[in-house]
Amino acid sequence: MTKKIWALVLVSALTLSLAACGGGNKGGSAASEGDGGSKASGDKKVVKILHWKQENINKAMEEINADFEKKYPEYKVDYTTTGPDDEYKQAQRARITANDVDILADLSGMRLSPQDWTPGAKVPDWQQWIDSGLIADLSGQDFLKNWNANDIEKAGTYNGKVYAVPTGKVAMSGLFYNKEIFEENGLSVPTTWSELIQLGEDLKAKGITPIGVAGKDVWPLKLPVFALQAKILGGGDQQKWIEGVWKGETAYNDAEAVEVLDKMKTLQDNYMIDGFMGIDYASAPAIFATGKVAMLADGSWDAPTIATANPDLKFGYFPLPATEDAAKNASFVGKYDVTWYVTEKGPNQEGALKWLEFFSQPENYTKFVKAAGFIPTQDNISTDSEFIDKELTPYLGDFELAYEIMMINRENVGEHLAAEGVHTEYLAPGGEFKSAKELADVQQKEWEAAAPK
């Protein structure tokens, strides 16, 4: 069954379910008339929140929701989680179309909105929802004062109005490393590409697997590539390269793009754990935490998960060095993470705004951001995190957004370019392409084939 058909089935099922329950528009039923929201058992007004499964964040959310219900006993929070990625996106589309959600999370801040130099570009879901009147305008809400204005502007604003609240930033281009393994073997954190390769060789010579990664889920393979793209494409100006590929001035098979693929293939072929394409994302932190690999390609958000898996582990996090210019390499590439939207036509917008106001209070937000391991998007928040202070902060001076956040794709682009990915899973031995250039040539053909006629 195709994703499109499956989404339609979900929408139909949810619509029927809502009809059976007597409504779905806020204040639309006799039971909820005048109280601004739908009812649960008794007189409780329900706030429906949709999120994906991520244990550390889910646990914090449940605590915050319980505190909200304690402060506002007239409300009940219905907090639903699904699997991540495609499963979550299908649930998003189905429930917002059925007016069956009040607050929903997105995977990052607002991104990928078409520009005047992107004719025929795909319009992202969040923009379609806003343009269709499905997302509430948050402009003027008092709780926005609690958030960093620059972060709200960059990740929550569209056409001059605020529609979303980004709850934190994350680094995605780094490698976790086991400090004890490094210290015991006299190894140093690499600052250039050649030093990274030498580190890999030194570890292999000692019988230690250099890098772990969760290839089964595919998307984790993007993470180390984000460093390569940000530091190599456009000579270190990936925005210039992205605009160039739309204008025909750069290409997916030009020297810089091939270098990105070739360097990732070098890592995959020589320094990643055997069978990495069979390792799922949930298993990867434990593989690193138990010392089976010296490094782990992952986002900074997984630091709490690693610490939970092995509280005694001493670990750090450094930017993957993409070039021979140590100064250029010395900054993280990342994105805004969990971003809240309030729906315009959900069953309880009043309750949703009250919940978001409660969540925005610094004491409640601090609980969330500590559990999530995010870089805060509120000012003067103490995370009490040695990891954030000592491992992330030194590399945040020139924080760059990742390629997948900046790249605007063409509609109906081929599978080897879909979802703003570089798709190194297609490179041998796991995939069909024996060289980076072969994959790059196919990607360029797919890009050209998707051009508007």
N, C-alpha and C positions, 0 to 999 in steps of 0.2 A: 504494500500500500504506500503510495507516495506521501511525502510530508504534507503537500497541499490538501490531499483528500483527508488525511488523518486530522489535520487542523480543522477542516470543515466538519468532520464527525464530532470532534471535541466541542466545537461551537454549538452544533445542533443539540448534543447531549446536555450541555450546560444550560442552553436556552430552555429546553424542555424541563430541566430540573428547577430552574428559576420560576417558570410558569406554574409548576406544581406547587411551589412554595408560596405563591400568591404575589409575585412581583419581583422587583429588582431595582427600580428607580427609587432614589432616596426620597423618603416621605410619601411613597406612592401607595402604601397599603393602609388599611384602617388601623392596624396594630401600631404602625409607626407614624401615622399622620401627626404632624406638629412637633415631633421630637427629633427630626433631622436624621433619622437613621433606622436601619432594620433591626428587628428584635430577635434575640435568642429566647431561651426558656425564661418565663417570668417577664421582668421588665428590663432585662439587659439589652443594651444597644450594641450590636456587633460591628467591630472594625475588622475588615478582611484584608490580610496582608499576604502577599505572595513573594516567595524567596526561593533560592536554591539551597540544596543540602551542602553545608560546610560546617562541620561539627563545632569548631571553636566559636564561630560567629552565631550559629543557631543557639548554642547554650546561652550566650550573652543576651541574645534577643529574647529568649524565654524568660530570663530574669527581669529584663526591662519591661516586658509585657506584663509580668506578674506585679511589678511595682506600679505600673500604670493602672491596672485593675484595682489595686489596693487604694490608690489615691482617688480614682474615679470609679467607685463601685457600680455606677450605672452602666459601665461599659464592659464588654467581653471581647477580647482579641482572638480572632480566628487566624492563627499563624500557620500557613501551609507552605511546605517545601516540596520541591521535586528534584529529580536528578538535574545536574548542570547541563550547560550547552544546549543542544538541540531540543532535549526534552523540556527544558525550562522555557526556551523561546516559543515552543508550541503552546505551552500552558499560558504564557504571557498573552499571546495573540488570541487564544481562545477565550480567556476570561475577560480581557478588556473589551473584546467585541461583544461578549454576552453581558457586559455591565455587571460582572460578578466579582469585582475586586475594588478595594478602596485605595490601597497603597501597593505599589509593586516596585521591586528593585530592578535595576538594569546593571549590566556587567561592567559598565564604565560610564564616564561622563558623556555628555552629548558629543557625538563625533560623526564623521563621514557625511556631513551635509554637503550636497552639490554646490559647486562654485561656478562663477561665470566662465571658467576655463575647463569645465567638465561637462560638455554637452552629452546628454543621454545617460548621465550617471544614475546609479541606483539610489533611490531615496530611502534612508534608514527608517526602521519601524517607528522610532521615537518621533521623528519629524512627521511621518504620516499620521500618527496618533494626534499630535498637536494640531496639525492642519485640519484634521477631521473633527476637532472639538472634543477629543476624548481625554485630554490631560488638563488639569486645573492650572490656572495662572496663579502662581504663588507671590507675585510681585506685591510688595507692601506688607506682607506678613511680618509681624514683630520678631518672630523667631529667626528670621534671616540675619538679624543683627548679630547673632551668636557665631555666624560663620564667616570665614575669611572672604572678603569681598572679591578679591582677585580670583579665588577658586570658584566662587559662584559665577563670576563673569565668564570664566574659561570653560566651565563644565556644566553649568546649569541654566544658561541664558540663551534664548533664541528670539531673534527679531526684537531685541530690546526688552523682553519680558523674562522673568524667572519662572521656569517650569520644573526645576529639579534641584535636589540637594545632594552633592557628592560628599560621601562620608569619610573619604580618606584617599591618600595617594600611596602607590606601591611601586617599588623597583622591580623590574622584571628581567633585567639583562645580566644579573649577577650569578655567581656560583657560590653556594654554601661550601665551606671547607672545614674539615676536621682539624682543629688546631693541634691536637695531640699528635696526630699522624705527621703533620708538618714539622712540629718541634722535634719529635723523636728521630726524624730522618733529615734534619737540617735543611728543610725546604722553606722557601720564601714565597710570598704572594707575588704572582707575576704581574708586570705592568705593561708588557708588550706582547704581541702575538708570538714572536720567537721564544720569549721566556715561557709562555703558556705551553708551547709545543715541547720545550725542553723539560718542563715540569712533568708533562705527561710521560715522556720517555724515562725520566728518573723514577717515577712511581712504578711504571711497568717493570723496570729493572729490579725493583725491590719486591716484585710480586704483588703489588697493590693496584687494584683497579682504579683508574683515575676519576672517571665521571659516571654518575648515575643519572638517568632521565626516564620519564614515564612515556615511552613511545607509543604504547597501546592506545592512549587517548589522543594521539597525534598532536593536539594543540601545544603540549609542553615542549615539543621540538621547536616551536617558534621562539621560545624564550631566549636561548643563547643567540639566535639569529638577530634578535632586535638590536643587540650591541653591534653586530657586524653591519647591519643596514645603516644604523645611525652614524657610525663613524666612517663608513666607506662610501655609501651612495652620495653622489654630488660632492665628493671630496670632503664629506663630513656635514653636508647640508642636504639632508634627505628631502626636505620640503622642495628644494630646487629640483632635485631629481624627479620627484613625484609630478610636479608641474610639467617638467620636461617630457615625461612619458606620455602625458596627455597631449602635449603640443607637438609630439614627434621629434623632440630634440634629444631625448634619451630613450633607451630601450631595455627590455627585460633580458636581452642577450648582449648588452654592451659589456665592456670590460669590467666595470665596477659591479654590475649585477652578477656576472659570472664569478667574480672573486668572492662575493658573499656566499653563493652556493658552494663553491669549491672549498672554502674554508670550513663550512659546516660539514661537508662530506668528509673532510680530513678528520674532524672530531668524531663523527659517527663511525668512520671506518677503523680508527686507530685507538681511540681513548675512552669510548663509552662502554659500559658494562655489556657483556655478552647477552644477547636476547633482549635488548632494551625495547624492541618493538612489541614485546609481550608483557611488559611491566605496566600495570595500571597506575593511575595517579595516586590513588589511596595508599598504595604499597610503597611508593618511592621514598617518603620521609623516613619510614622504618628501615629501609635498606641503608640509607645514609646514617641514621642514628645508631645503628648497630655496628658501624665501622666496615661495612662490606665495600664501600667506595670512599675515596678520599674527598670527593666533591660531588655536589648535586646541582644540576641545572634546574632552577626553580625560582618562583617569585618570592619576594621578601615576606609576603603574607603567610608563608608556611613556617616561619620561625617558631610561632607558638606550638604548632603541631610537632615539629622536631623536638622542641624542649620537653613536650609532654611524653614523647616516645622514649626519651632518654634524658632525664633531668640532670644527670651528671656529665653530659657531653659538653665539651668546650668547642664552640663553633663560631665561625665568622662568615662574612659575606663580602665579596669584592666584585667590581665590574669586570666582566669578561673582556680582556684586552684584545681589540680587533685589529690594531695596526701597530706599526713600529714607533708611533708617536705616543709616548707615555702620558704626556699632558692631555692629549686628545682623548685618551682612553679612560681618564680618571673621573668619570661621572656616570651616573646611572641613567638608564632609559626606563621609562615606566608609563603609568597611566593613573587616572582617577579610577577608583574601584566602586564598590556598592553605592549606587545612586538612587535615591528615592523619588518616585513620582506619585502624585495624588491624582486619582482619576476624577474626571469632571462628571461622569454619569454613573459612578458606582453607587451602591446602596446607602453609603454613610459618609459623605464628604465632610460633614461637620465633625464626626468622630475622627476621621483621618487627619484633619488639620490639628485637632486637639492632641492626637498621638504624636504627630510630627513636632509639635511645640514641646511636648514632654521629652521626646527623644533629643531635641536640640538643646535642652538644658545641660550645661557643662558637666554636672555630676553624672548624668545619665549617659551622655555621649562618651565621657571618659571610660566608663565601663565597657562600652562597645569597642572603642578604638584600641583599648588595651588588649581585649580578647582577639580582635581582628589582626593586630600587628601592623596596622596602617600608620602612615605618616599623617598626623592630624590635619584636618582642614578647618579646625577652629584654632584661634590663637590662644597662647598661654595655657595649653593643655599639657599636664605632666603625665607622661605614660609610664614613668618609673621603669623604663625599658633600657637596659644597658645595650641591648642589640640595636635599638633605634639611635641612641645617643652616640655609641662608639663605632658601630659597623655601617650605619646608613648615613648619618649626618655628615661625615667627612667627604662624602661623594655627592652631596645634594646641591652643590653650588651651581652646577650647570645642568639641572634636571631637564631631560628631554622627553617628549612624548614618543611612544613607540610607533613604528611603521604602521601597525594595524589600526592605530588611532588616527593617523594622519592620511593614510592612503584611501582615496575614494575610488571605488571600483566601478567598472562599467556594468550595466545591466546584462545578465545572462552570460557573464564571462565564464570561460571553461573551468573544469575541475582543478586544473593545475595552477589556477590563480584565485579560485573562489575564497571567500571569507577573508580577504586581505592577507592571505598566507603566502609563505614561500614554498611550502610543501616539500620539504626535503625528505619526507617519508617515501617519495617516489624515486629517490636515488638508491642505486644498488648498494648493498646486497638486498635491502628490504623491498626496493622498488624496481621498476623496469629500466631505468635510465642508468647507463654505466658511467656517464660523465656529467659534470655540472653543465657543460655547454649543450648537451643533448636536451636536458630539461629546460634550460634557458631558451633554446630555440622554439620548443613547443609552447612555452609560456608566451613568447612574443607573438607567435601565430594566433594563439587564443585571444590575446589582447586585440590584435588587428581584426580578427573575425567578429569581435563583439562591438566594433565601432558602429555608431549609428549610421544607417543607410541614408 
